[in-house]
Amino acid sequence: IKSEGVARKLVGVRIGGPSIGSFNDGNMIEPFDVHDPHGLRIGEVTSACHSPRVEGNIGFAMVPVAYQEFGTELVVHTQHGPQQAEVVEKPFLDPQKDIPKTAQRAATA
């Protein structure tokens, strides 16, 4: 890594399609394959779940650094078949930490 640089990154992904359930507690038997839009397998989702709070499926995927930019389109193969996915900012909810700021402002008002 020191001589060649980082080749892979852990990114957040929003995964389309029906609920995938909850695979965030170590019970994900097989990782979900991740493909680029052209069908090339580029990585895998290491943990995933359906989030009622963000009203969709979210997960962490290990992908080549060329696919780390927010908005990059991917295809994740879930138990429901291939689903459209997108690289998103982590944490999935409130990446700018606006919720605690709002609560703090309300408490001091």
C-alpha positions as CSV (number, residue, x, y, z in Angstrom):
1,I,0.0,0.0,0.0
2,K,2.8,2.4,0.8
3,S,4.4,2.0,-2.6
4,E,1.3,1.6,-4.7
5,G,-1.3,3.6,-2.8
6,V,-4.8,2.6,-1.7
7,A,-6.6,0.4,-4.2
8,R,-10.0,-0.2,-2.5
9,K,-12.3,1.8,-0.3
10,L,-15.2,1.1,2.0
11,V,-18.1,3.2,0.7
12,G,-21.7,3.7,1.7
13,V,-24.4,2.5,-0.7
14,R,-28.1,3.0,-1.1
15,I,-29.6,-0.1,-2.7
16,G,-32.8,0.0,-4.6
17,G,-35.5,-2.7,-4.7
18,P,-37.5,-4.5,-2.0
19,S,-36.4,-4.7,1.6
20,I,-33.3,-6.8,2.0
21,G,-34.0,-7.3,5.7
22,S,-31.3,-6.8,8.3
23,F,-27.7,-8.0,7.7
24,N,-25.9,-5.7,10.1
25,D,-25.3,-8.0,13.0
26,G,-22.9,-10.5,11.6
27,N,-25.5,-12.9,10.1
28,M,-24.9,-12.0,6.5
29,I,-23.9,-15.5,5.2
30,E,-22.7,-14.4,1.8
31,P,-21.7,-10.8,0.8
32,F,-23.7,-9.3,-2.1
33,D,-21.7,-8.9,-5.3
34,V,-21.2,-5.4,-6.6
35,H,-21.0,-4.8,-10.4
36,D,-20.4,-1.6,-12.4
37,P,-23.1,-0.6,-14.8
38,H,-21.4,-2.6,-17.6
39,G,-21.7,-5.9,-15.6
40,L,-18.1,-6.1,-14.4
41,R,-17.8,-7.5,-10.9
42,I,-15.9,-4.9,-8.9
43,G,-16.5,-5.7,-5.2
44,E,-19.0,-6.8,-2.5
45,V,-21.3,-5.4,0.1
46,T,-20.0,-6.5,3.4
47,S,-23.0,-5.5,5.5
48,A,-26.4,-4.2,4.7
49,C,-29.9,-3.7,6.1
50,H,-33.3,-2.0,5.3
51,S,-33.4,1.3,7.2
52,P,-36.9,2.5,8.1
53,R,-35.4,5.9,9.0
54,V,-34.0,6.5,5.5
55,E,-36.8,4.5,3.9
56,G,-34.5,2.2,1.9
57,N,-31.7,-0.3,1.9
58,I,-28.3,0.8,2.9
59,G,-24.9,-1.0,3.2
60,F,-21.2,-0.8,3.1
61,A,-19.4,-2.0,0.0
62,M,-15.7,-2.5,-0.7
63,V,-14.9,-1.2,-4.2
64,P,-11.9,0.0,-6.2
65,V,-11.1,3.7,-5.5
66,A,-12.2,4.6,-9.0
67,Y,-15.8,3.9,-7.8
68,Q,-15.7,5.9,-4.5
69,E,-17.2,9.2,-5.7
70,F,-20.7,10.1,-4.3
71,G,-23.3,9.4,-6.9
72,T,-21.5,6.6,-8.7
73,E,-24.0,4.1,-10.0
74,L,-23.5,0.5,-9.2
75,V,-25.5,-2.8,-9.4
76,V,-25.8,-4.9,-6.2
77,H,-26.9,-8.5,-6.5
78,T,-29.2,-9.0,-3.5
79,Q,-31.4,-12.0,-2.6
80,H,-34.0,-10.3,-4.9
81,G,-31.7,-10.2,-7.9
82,P,-29.7,-7.3,-9.4
83,Q,-30.7,-3.9,-7.9
84,Q,-29.6,-0.4,-8.8
85,A,-27.4,1.2,-6.2
86,E,-25.6,4.5,-5.6
87,V,-22.5,5.5,-3.6
88,V,-23.6,7.9,-0.9
89,E,-22.1,9.8,2.0
90,K,-21.6,8.2,5.4
91,P,-23.2,8.2,7.8
92,F,-26.4,7.5,5.9
93,L,-28.6,9.8,7.9
94,D,-27.6,13.4,8.7
95,P,-24.0,13.4,7.5
96,Q,-23.6,17.1,8.4
97,K,-24.8,16.3,12.0
98,D,-27.7,18.8,11.6
99,I,-30.1,16.8,13.9
100,P,-28.0,17.3,17.1
101,K,-27.5,21.0,16.2
102,T,-31.2,21.4,15.8
103,A,-31.9,19.7,19.1
104,Q,-29.3,21.8,20.8
105,R,-30.7,25.1,19.4
106,A,-34.2,24.1,20.5
107,A,-32.9,23.3,24.1
108,T,-31.3,26.7,24.4
109,A,-34.2,28.7,22.9
